[in-house]
Amino acid sequence: MNAARRTRAVSGQLTRETVLGQCAALAGSELSYPFGDETAGFKVGGKMHCMVSLDDSPGRVTIKCDPDVAVGLRDSYAAIGPGYYMNKRHWITIELGGDVPDALLTDLVADSYGLVVAVDGLPLASA
């Protein structure tokens, strides 16, 4: 672990089910299992925006992230690392139950969706 990483008190811990529900509620977000039954994948417009592990506890969430933001997040939170089996520049993996505040995790999931929608020129509809 990087010595520069800090730990933070977290008021609560989002569960895998909460993240799955958030992704499912996003307009046009579709659930698939592109890597088998152990990973839930969410796509919008046919493009992946979030993956949630289903075979470990408490679980991992892999999402798209602005590359400059990703660097800062990885330096600030022990539970955030490079995207698991993904492009390490554009994806991050967050260990659930770690030091990432719930509000930040919720925002990062929404931002990931927004990045895919913006790149593909899809209309952002309210859920």
C-alpha positions as CSV (number, residue, x, y, z in Angstrom):
1,M,0.0,0.0,0.0
2,N,1.2,3.5,-0.9
3,A,2.4,5.3,2.3
4,A,0.8,8.5,1.1
5,R,-2.7,7.0,1.1
6,R,-4.9,8.2,3.9
7,T,-7.8,6.4,5.6
8,R,-11.0,8.3,6.3
9,A,-13.9,7.6,8.7
10,V,-16.9,6.6,6.7
11,S,-20.4,7.2,8.0
12,G,-21.9,4.1,6.4
13,Q,-21.2,1.5,3.8
14,L,-23.0,1.0,0.6
15,T,-23.7,-2.6,-0.3
16,R,-23.4,-4.4,-3.5
17,E,-27.2,-4.4,-3.7
18,T,-27.3,-0.7,-3.4
19,V,-24.9,-0.2,-6.3
20,L,-26.8,-2.7,-8.4
21,G,-30.0,-0.8,-7.7
22,Q,-28.4,2.5,-8.5
23,C,-27.1,1.2,-11.9
24,A,-30.4,-0.4,-12.8
25,A,-32.2,2.9,-12.1
26,L,-30.1,4.9,-14.6
27,A,-32.0,5.8,-17.8
28,G,-31.3,3.2,-20.5
29,S,-28.9,1.2,-18.3
30,E,-29.1,-2.5,-19.2
31,L,-27.9,-5.4,-17.1
32,S,-25.8,-8.1,-18.7
33,Y,-23.3,-10.8,-17.6
34,P,-20.5,-10.4,-20.2
35,F,-17.9,-12.3,-18.1
36,G,-20.1,-15.0,-16.6
37,D,-22.4,-15.2,-13.6
38,E,-19.9,-13.7,-11.2
39,T,-19.9,-10.2,-12.7
40,A,-22.9,-8.0,-13.3
41,G,-22.3,-5.5,-16.1
42,F,-24.3,-2.4,-16.8
43,K,-24.3,-0.8,-20.3
44,V,-25.9,2.2,-21.8
45,G,-26.2,2.5,-25.5
46,G,-24.3,-0.8,-25.8
47,K,-21.3,0.6,-23.9
48,M,-20.2,-0.6,-20.4
49,H,-20.3,1.9,-17.6
50,C,-20.1,-0.3,-14.5
51,M,-19.3,-3.8,-13.4
52,V,-20.1,-5.3,-10.0
53,S,-18.5,-8.5,-8.7
54,L,-21.0,-11.0,-7.4
55,D,-18.7,-13.8,-6.2
56,D,-16.8,-12.1,-3.3
57,S,-17.7,-10.2,-0.2
58,P,-18.2,-7.4,0.3
59,G,-17.5,-7.0,-3.4
60,R,-15.9,-4.7,-6.0
61,V,-17.2,-2.1,-8.3
62,T,-15.3,-1.2,-11.5
63,I,-16.3,2.0,-13.2
64,K,-15.1,4.5,-15.9
65,C,-13.4,7.5,-14.6
66,D,-11.8,10.7,-16.0
67,P,-8.0,9.8,-16.1
68,D,-6.9,12.9,-14.1
69,V,-9.5,12.3,-11.4
70,A,-8.6,8.6,-11.2
71,V,-5.0,9.4,-10.3
72,G,-6.1,11.6,-7.4
73,L,-8.6,9.0,-6.2
74,R,-6.1,6.2,-6.2
75,D,-3.7,8.4,-4.3
76,S,-6.3,9.4,-1.7
77,Y,-8.2,6.1,-1.0
78,A,-6.7,2.7,-0.2
79,A,-9.9,1.0,-1.5
80,I,-9.5,2.5,-5.0
81,G,-7.1,1.0,-7.5
82,P,-6.7,0.6,-11.2
83,G,-9.6,-1.0,-13.1
84,Y,-9.5,-4.7,-12.6
85,Y,-8.9,-6.3,-16.0
86,M,-9.7,-3.0,-17.7
87,N,-7.8,0.0,-19.2
88,K,-6.0,1.2,-16.1
89,R,-6.1,4.8,-17.4
90,H,-9.9,5.1,-17.8
91,W,-11.2,2.6,-15.2
92,I,-11.0,2.3,-11.5
93,T,-12.0,-0.5,-9.1
94,I,-13.4,0.3,-5.7
95,E,-13.4,-2.3,-2.9
96,L,-16.8,-2.1,-1.1
97,G,-16.5,-1.8,2.6
98,G,-13.3,0.3,2.4
99,D,-12.5,3.9,3.0
100,V,-14.5,5.4,0.2
101,P,-17.4,7.5,1.6
102,D,-20.9,6.4,0.4
103,A,-21.7,9.8,-1.2
104,L,-18.4,9.7,-3.2
105,L,-19.1,6.1,-4.4
106,T,-22.6,7.1,-5.5
107,D,-21.3,10.1,-7.4
108,L,-18.6,8.1,-9.1
109,V,-21.1,5.5,-10.3
110,A,-23.3,8.4,-11.7
111,D,-20.2,10.0,-13.2
112,S,-19.2,6.8,-15.0
113,Y,-22.6,6.6,-16.6
114,G,-22.4,10.2,-17.6
115,L,-19.0,9.7,-19.2
116,V,-20.4,7.0,-21.4
117,V,-23.5,8.9,-22.3
118,A,-21.4,12.1,-23.1
119,V,-18.9,10.2,-25.3
120,D,-21.5,8.4,-27.3
121,G,-23.8,11.5,-27.6
122,L,-26.7,9.7,-26.0
123,P,-29.4,11.9,-24.5
124,L,-29.3,11.9,-20.7
125,A,-32.8,11.1,-19.6
126,S,-34.0,11.3,-16.0
127,A,-34.7,8.0,-14.4
